[in-house]
Amino acid sequence: MKKLSQFEVRNSWEYYENGGFWTTDKHATITKNKLYDGEITLEQTIVINEDNMTVFNIWHQYFDIEKIKLERENANFIVLDYYDDVSGKEWTGKNETMSLVVQKV
């Protein structure tokens, strides 16, 4: 949920004369960031160059610990433990990520 609080709803465009993240070719990008109900976001980027147009949709769903525990339990998994990251850092709830150890019941 910390990461969601940093999400910026916006529309923008940029031109990259010498290439950039999406391609090394000269291109333009049109970006739309949208927030949906249920703590779901879409980061949509359209990459346009001389020969092509490609759409990238990056979806994220955000959870707090209680919401993810309930979702796992509804899928017949028991949450055995949880951490601040995948390296096993002790849970503080202050990280932008979380990692769970679950067991199928």
Secondary structure, DSSP 8 states (H G I E B T S, - for coil): -HHHHT---EEEEEEETT--SS-SSSEEEEEEEEEETTTEEEEEEEEE-SS-EEEEEEEEE---HHHHHHHHHHTTEEEEEEESSTT--B--S-SS--EEEEEE-
